[in-house]
Amino acid sequence: MNNNRITMMMIAVIFLWGINVVMIKYLTNYYPPLALAGIRMVLAAAFLLPAVLYPGGWQPVPRAAWGPICGVALFNIFLHQIALSWGIKATSATHATLILALNPLLTTLLASWLVREPLSRNKLLGVVLGLAGVLLIISGKADTVGATLLGDGVMVIAMLAYVFGSLCVKNGTIYAPPLIVTTYSHLVAAPALVLLGLFANPVWVYEGAFEPWPLAILLFSSWFSTALGALLWNTGVHHIGASTASLFLNGQPVVGLFASALFLNEQLVWQHYIALILVLMGVGLGTGALASWRKGT
């Protein structure tokens, strides 16, 4: 797969996941957070499963792949989705997207240590530029309506879980294709989330949950932002590594911020536009896209 295709694929992930934070925030008005996580993962697994079965039926998974697949299920899906659904309910969508933006920094550092991915100067500078954009926004958002310290703390857990899950993805795709890792990890995690939801929630839906608009957003969030987004992300991690792929996540809070302003009426200020420039520079520098563009010109 060439670099241009990978770049476009990761940009698609940025948009799918950036708007997903806003969609989940909206859906918590109709579903309890833990119930919502289980429902979304079941729908995502059902969306992915035919792609695995269609070519030649159920395929055995190499034994060496099961450890990483279970790691993806535990960190990327089970813990991440629980913390994500609960944290977004307890804080503002703006704070949620900003905290998730710390992912690239930790992923880059841990990937160089645990899976021996190269740690280049440009990659570190890209992380620093992206993080600078995030910190710039945070400095002006202390009074964000709906934000709580507890909610922000839960979002930190969601971010850390995804960092460790991304490293499991890198190891898992050594032994099995990204589609297999993505689908099987969802099949492992979805029942656990449903059982937790049944235990924690006597009521699974609120009034209006079955109206056309909430259902349409639920399906889009589950099938496209969650299932397709995870498949594209895991494919990208397989080809370019967790640390390089994570740099694209610096664009997720930018999408989330503008989506929050558009759909949730959260206010945008001048810091957001400067942060957008810093994030684009960081992604371009850290992934090598900026150098490729210069050569092309």
Helices and strands as residue ranges (DSSP letters): H 3-27, H 33-56, H 63-71, I 72-79, H 80-90, H 93-100, H 103-114, H 121-138, H 149-175, H 178-200, H 212-220, I 221-228, H 229-240, H 242-247, G 248-250, H 251-263, H 270-287, H 289-296
